[in-house]
Amino acid sequence: MLSAATPHPDAAEYVTGDALDQALQWFVILASGEVTPAQRQAFAAWLGANPAHARQWEAVSRFQGMLQGMPPQAASQALRSRGAGGSVRTSRRQVLALLLVAGAGALCYDRRHAYLALTADQRSAVGERRELALPDGSRLMLDSDSAVDIRFADGLRRLVLRRGAIMVETAHLAAWAEQPFYVDTAQGRVQALGTRFVVRQEASPGWRQAGRSRVEVMAGAVRITPARNAVGSALVGQGQQAVFDDVTVGAVAALDPNAQAWTQGMLIARERPLGDLLAELGRYRPGLLQGDDAVAQIPVNGVFPLEDTDRVLAALEHAFPIRIQRHTRYWTRVVAAAQKKSGQP
């Protein structure tokens, strides 16, 4: 039987050197997309074996997001080399070199939008919602970790969504009636036609892949025009939603009536897979929130407060056969519990 201080034998070839070297090597393994159950077990044992491991991992894990958009093969092959006897070895210099390359690549790829988000007129922090009154009397609410520019000039009412999501409720004042109201994203333009709606700038799925935007209309209607296809516009009416990229607008679908609960500080789940719920919840807390595949399909029903995500995780742990693993302040995992707990109330 392995003790907490004994790495799994399958991982012995990966973790060598001092605590920092080992933390860097675990970073490579976990970011590679090729993690085995044995390696996950070994990592948990390593993390709890020595306080120095946890300290070094916390420092290294802050950079983990740099590799998320890279192909798994590139992450693993670029960082691993074969030592004597064919064993895998990864030096601290190799890992740091790739961190620099990955960081530089990410900055080059997305530096413009990242910079504009940081310098946007209005921003919200992770977990924060902000409500603003616009010059025309319209109402604007920023979701967690969002950024928007406000451009009311030259006969236009215009918002530029740089990151995250906003809810807009347009005013109907006569003095502004002749000025069209637009929300621009990286993918195109949304024109409000007397309405209340949400626009969300969704993250790109990977390097060199175009992002997309999502529009949800609660009242009135909007017209979506992709940035590179002026004739490919589409009308989205009340109770409808659509996703678009810079060329096409996807099929208009019925609106999820619970999707806008975030404007009230709530997250509503109806038979929602736990994996999807955790992904959404993760947008409202700093760091990384992950769920194992073994628990991803557990259906969840409930109403959860977004201002206290730790309380939500505790409630989920109480109601379902799951366990919350807090490796650092910035990395939380949800895994299957050893024994089945009581069902959801």
C-alpha positions as CSV (number, residue, x, y, z in Angstrom):
1,M,0.0,0.0,0.0
2,L,1.3,3.4,-0.9
3,S,1.6,6.1,1.8
4,A,0.9,9.8,1.2
5,A,4.6,10.4,0.9
6,T,5.3,7.6,-1.7
7,P,4.8,8.5,-5.4
8,H,3.0,5.9,-7.5
9,P,5.7,3.7,-9.2
10,D,4.4,4.7,-12.6
11,A,5.3,8.3,-11.9
12,A,8.8,7.7,-10.6
13,E,10.4,8.6,-13.9
14,Y,8.6,11.9,-14.1
15,V,9.4,13.6,-10.8
16,T,13.0,14.1,-10.2
17,G,15.1,16.9,-8.7
18,D,14.2,19.4,-6.0
19,A,10.6,20.6,-5.2
20,L,10.6,23.2,-8.0
21,D,11.8,20.8,-10.6
22,Q,9.2,18.3,-9.5
23,A,6.4,21.0,-9.6
24,L,7.5,22.0,-13.1
25,Q,7.4,18.4,-14.3
26,W,4.0,17.9,-12.8
27,F,2.9,21.0,-14.6
28,V,4.0,19.4,-17.9
29,I,2.2,16.1,-17.1
30,L,-1.1,17.7,-16.1
31,A,-1.1,20.2,-19.0
32,S,-0.3,17.5,-21.6
33,G,-3.8,16.1,-22.0
34,E,-2.3,12.6,-21.6
35,V,-2.8,12.2,-17.8
36,T,-3.5,8.6,-16.6
37,P,-5.4,7.7,-13.4
38,A,-2.1,6.5,-12.0
39,Q,-0.5,9.8,-12.6
40,R,-3.3,11.7,-11.0
41,Q,-3.0,9.5,-7.9
42,A,0.8,10.0,-7.9
43,F,0.3,13.8,-8.2
44,A,-2.1,13.9,-5.2
45,A,0.4,11.9,-3.2
46,W,3.3,14.1,-4.2
47,L,1.3,17.3,-3.3
48,G,0.5,16.1,0.2
49,A,3.9,14.6,0.9
50,N,5.7,17.9,1.7
51,P,4.6,21.5,2.4
52,A,7.4,22.6,0.0
53,H,5.6,20.7,-2.8
54,A,2.4,22.6,-2.2
55,R,4.2,26.0,-2.1
56,Q,6.1,25.4,-5.3
57,W,3.0,24.0,-7.1
58,E,1.0,27.1,-6.2
59,A,3.7,29.3,-7.7
60,V,3.9,27.2,-10.9
61,S,0.2,26.5,-11.3
62,R,-0.6,30.1,-11.9
63,F,0.9,29.7,-15.3
64,Q,-1.1,26.6,-16.1
65,G,-3.5,28.4,-18.4
66,M,-0.7,29.2,-20.8
67,L,-0.7,25.8,-22.3
68,Q,-4.5,25.1,-22.4
69,G,-4.8,26.2,-26.0
70,M,-1.8,24.3,-27.3
71,P,-2.2,20.9,-29.0
72,P,-1.5,18.1,-26.4
73,Q,1.2,16.6,-28.6
74,A,3.1,19.9,-28.7
75,A,2.9,20.3,-24.9
76,S,4.1,16.9,-24.2
77,Q,6.6,16.3,-26.9
78,A,8.3,19.7,-26.7
79,L,8.9,19.3,-23.0
80,R,9.8,15.7,-22.6
81,S,13.1,14.1,-23.6
82,R,14.4,10.6,-23.3
83,G,17.2,10.0,-20.8
84,A,19.4,7.0,-20.4
85,G,17.5,3.7,-20.8
86,G,14.6,5.5,-22.5
87,S,13.1,7.1,-19.4
88,V,11.3,10.4,-19.7
89,R,13.1,13.4,-18.3
90,T,12.1,17.0,-18.3
91,S,14.6,19.7,-17.1
92,R,13.6,22.9,-15.4
93,R,15.3,24.8,-18.2
94,Q,13.1,23.0,-20.8
95,V,9.9,23.8,-18.9
96,L,10.7,27.4,-18.3
97,A,11.7,27.8,-22.0
98,L,8.3,26.5,-23.1
99,L,6.6,28.7,-20.6
100,L,8.3,31.6,-22.2
101,V,7.4,30.4,-25.7
102,A,3.8,29.6,-24.7
103,G,3.4,32.9,-22.9
104,A,4.9,34.9,-25.8
105,G,2.8,33.0,-28.3
106,A,-0.4,33.6,-26.3
107,L,0.5,37.3,-26.0
108,C,1.2,37.6,-29.7
109,Y,-2.0,35.7,-30.6
110,D,-4.3,37.6,-28.3
111,R,-2.3,40.6,-27.2
112,R,-4.6,43.2,-28.8
113,H,-7.8,42.0,-27.2
114,A,-6.2,41.3,-23.9
115,Y,-4.8,44.8,-23.8
116,L,-8.1,46.3,-24.8
117,A,-9.9,44.4,-22.1
118,L,-7.5,45.7,-19.5
119,T,-7.9,49.3,-20.8
120,A,-11.7,49.1,-21.4
121,D,-13.9,51.9,-20.1
122,Q,-15.7,49.6,-17.7
123,R,-14.6,46.3,-16.2
124,S,-15.7,43.8,-13.6
125,A,-13.6,41.5,-11.5
126,V,-13.9,37.8,-11.3
127,G,-17.1,37.1,-9.3
128,E,-18.3,40.7,-9.6
129,R,-21.5,42.0,-11.3
130,R,-21.7,45.7,-12.0
131,E,-24.7,47.7,-13.1
132,L,-24.4,51.1,-14.9
133,A,-26.6,53.7,-16.3
134,L,-25.7,54.8,-19.9
135,P,-25.9,58.4,-21.2
136,D,-29.2,57.7,-22.9
137,G,-30.8,56.2,-19.8
138,S,-30.3,52.6,-20.9
139,R,-29.3,50.0,-18.3
140,L,-26.0,48.0,-18.6
141,M,-24.9,45.1,-16.4
142,L,-21.5,43.5,-16.6
143,D,-21.2,39.8,-15.8
144,S,-18.2,38.3,-14.0
145,D,-14.7,39.2,-15.5
146,S,-16.1,41.3,-18.3
147,A,-14.9,44.5,-20.1
148,V,-16.7,46.9,-22.3
149,D,-16.1,50.3,-24.0
150,I,-18.9,52.9,-24.2
151,R,-18.9,54.9,-27.4
152,F,-21.8,57.3,-27.6
153,A,-20.8,59.7,-30.4
154,D,-21.2,60.6,-34.0
155,G,-24.9,59.8,-34.0
156,L,-24.5,56.3,-32.6
157,R,-25.0,54.6,-29.3
158,R,-22.3,51.9,-29.4
159,L,-20.9,49.4,-26.9
160,V,-17.8,47.4,-27.7
161,L,-17.7,44.1,-25.7
162,R,-14.1,43.2,-25.1
163,R,-14.5,40.2,-22.8
164,G,-17.2,38.4,-20.9
165,A,-20.9,39.2,-21.0
166,I,-23.2,42.2,-20.7
167,M,-27.0,42.6,-20.3
168,V,-28.5,45.7,-22.0
169,E,-31.9,47.1,-21.4
170,T,-32.4,50.0,-23.9
171,A,-34.2,53.2,-22.9
172,H,-36.9,54.7,-25.0
173,L,-36.2,58.4,-24.6
174,A,-37.3,60.6,-27.5
175,A,-34.1,62.5,-27.5
176,W,-32.2,59.4,-28.5
177,A,-34.7,57.6,-30.6
178,E,-33.0,58.4,-33.9
179,Q,-29.6,57.1,-32.8
180,P,-29.2,53.4,-33.4
181,F,-27.9,51.2,-30.5
182,Y,-25.2,48.7,-31.3
183,V,-23.1,46.2,-29.4
184,D,-19.9,45.2,-31.3
185,T,-17.9,42.1,-30.5
186,A,-14.9,40.5,-32.2
187,Q,-17.2,38.6,-34.4
188,G,-19.7,41.2,-35.5
189,R,-22.4,43.7,-34.7
190,V,-25.7,43.3,-32.7
191,Q,-28.3,46.1,-33.3
192,A,-30.9,46.5,-30.6
193,L,-34.5,47.0,-31.9
194,G,-36.1,48.2,-28.6
195,T,-35.0,45.4,-26.4
196,R,-33.5,43.7,-23.4
197,F,-30.8,41.2,-24.3
198,V,-27.5,39.6,-23.3
199,V,-24.3,39.5,-25.5
200,R,-21.6,37.1,-24.5
201,Q,-18.1,37.0,-26.0
202,E,-17.1,33.3,-25.8
203,A,-13.5,32.3,-25.5
204,S,-11.8,30.8,-28.6
205,P,-11.6,27.0,-28.4
206,G,-7.9,27.0,-29.2
207,W,-5.0,28.7,-30.9
208,R,-5.8,30.1,-34.4
209,Q,-9.5,29.2,-34.0
210,A,-12.0,31.9,-34.4
211,G,-14.1,32.8,-31.3
212,R,-17.8,33.3,-31.3
213,S,-20.5,35.4,-29.6
214,R,-23.8,34.5,-28.2
215,V,-26.9,36.7,-28.1
216,E,-30.0,36.0,-25.9
217,V,-33.1,38.2,-26.3
218,M,-35.5,38.5,-23.4
219,A,-37.6,41.4,-24.9
220,G,-37.9,43.1,-28.3
221,A,-35.5,41.9,-31.0
222,V,-31.9,42.3,-32.3
223,R,-30.3,42.0,-35.7
224,I,-26.9,40.2,-35.9
225,T,-24.5,41.1,-38.7
226,P,-21.2,39.1,-38.8
227,A,-18.1,41.2,-39.3
228,R,-17.1,39.6,-42.6
229,N,-20.5,39.0,-44.1
230,A,-22.6,42.1,-44.2
231,V,-25.4,40.4,-46.2
232,G,-25.5,37.4,-43.8
233,S,-27.5,39.2,-41.0
234,A,-30.2,37.5,-39.0
235,L,-33.1,38.7,-36.8
236,V,-33.4,37.2,-33.3
237,G,-36.7,37.9,-31.5
238,Q,-38.0,37.8,-28.0
239,G,-37.5,34.4,-26.3
240,Q,-34.7,33.4,-28.8
241,Q,-31.0,33.1,-28.9
242,A,-28.3,32.6,-31.5
243,V,-24.5,32.0,-31.7
244,F,-22.4,33.7,-34.4
245,D,-18.9,33.9,-35.6
246,D,-17.3,36.5,-38.0
247,V,-18.9,34.9,-41.1
248,T,-22.2,33.2,-40.2
249,V,-25.0,33.3,-37.7
250,G,-26.1,29.9,-36.4
251,A,-29.6,28.6,-36.2
252,V,-31.9,30.7,-34.1
253,A,-33.1,28.6,-31.1
254,A,-35.5,28.9,-28.1
255,L,-34.0,30.8,-25.2
256,D,-33.2,29.0,-22.0
257,P,-35.4,30.8,-19.5
258,N,-32.8,30.3,-16.7
259,A,-29.8,31.5,-18.7
260,Q,-30.1,35.1,-17.4
261,A,-30.3,34.2,-13.7
262,W,-26.7,35.6,-13.3
263,T,-28.2,39.1,-13.6
264,Q,-29.9,38.3,-10.2
265,G,-26.7,36.8,-8.8
266,M,-28.0,33.2,-9.2
267,L,-27.2,30.1,-11.1
268,I,-30.2,27.9,-11.9
269,A,-29.7,24.2,-12.9
270,R,-32.4,21.9,-14.3
271,E,-31.1,18.4,-15.0
272,R,-27.8,20.1,-15.8
273,P,-24.7,17.9,-16.0
274,L,-22.4,18.6,-13.2
275,G,-19.5,19.1,-15.6
276,D,-21.4,21.9,-17.3
277,L,-22.4,23.4,-14.0
278,L,-18.8,23.4,-12.7
279,A,-17.6,25.1,-15.9
280,E,-20.2,27.9,-15.4
281,L,-19.4,28.2,-11.7
282,G,-15.7,28.4,-12.5
283,R,-16.3,31.8,-14.2
284,Y,-17.3,33.3,-10.8
285,R,-14.2,32.2,-8.8
286,P,-10.5,32.9,-9.2
287,G,-8.2,30.1,-10.3
288,L,-9.1,26.7,-11.9
289,L,-12.2,24.6,-11.1
290,Q,-12.1,21.2,-12.7
291,G,-14.4,18.2,-12.5
292,D,-13.3,14.6,-13.3
293,D,-15.0,12.7,-16.1
294,A,-16.4,10.3,-13.6
295,V,-18.7,12.9,-12.1
296,A,-19.4,15.1,-15.2
297,Q,-22.8,13.6,-16.1
298,I,-24.4,13.7,-12.7
299,P,-27.7,15.6,-13.2
300,V,-28.1,18.6,-11.0
301,N,-31.3,20.6,-10.0
302,G,-31.1,23.7,-7.9
303,V,-30.6,27.4,-7.4
304,F,-27.2,28.5,-6.3
305,P,-25.9,31.9,-5.2
306,L,-22.9,33.1,-7.3
307,E,-21.5,35.4,-4.6
308,D,-20.3,32.4,-2.5
309,T,-19.0,29.6,-4.8
310,D,-17.3,27.8,-1.9
311,R,-20.8,27.4,-0.3
312,V,-22.1,26.1,-3.6
313,L,-19.4,23.5,-3.8
314,A,-20.0,22.4,-0.2
315,A,-23.7,22.0,-0.9
316,L,-22.9,19.9,-4.0
317,E,-20.5,17.7,-2.0
318,H,-23.2,17.1,0.6
319,A,-25.9,16.2,-1.9
320,F,-23.9,14.1,-4.4
321,P,-21.3,11.3,-4.3
322,I,-18.5,13.7,-4.9
323,R,-15.5,15.0,-3.1
324,I,-14.0,18.5,-3.3
325,Q,-10.2,18.5,-3.5
326,R,-8.5,21.9,-2.8
327,H,-4.9,21.5,-4.0
328,T,-4.2,25.2,-3.7
329,R,-6.1,28.5,-3.4
330,Y,-6.2,28.6,-7.2
331,W,-6.9,24.9,-8.1
332,T,-10.0,23.0,-7.0
333,R,-11.0,19.6,-8.3
334,V,-14.3,17.7,-8.0
335,V,-13.9,13.9,-8.0
336,A,-16.0,10.9,-7.2
337,A,-16.3,10.0,-3.6
338,A,-15.2,6.6,-2.3
339,Q,-18.7,5.9,-1.0
340,K,-22.1,6.8,-2.3
341,K,-23.8,9.6,-0.4
342,S,-27.4,10.5,0.0
343,G,-29.2,11.7,-3.2
344,Q,-30.1,15.3,-4.0
345,P,-32.8,16.8,-1.8
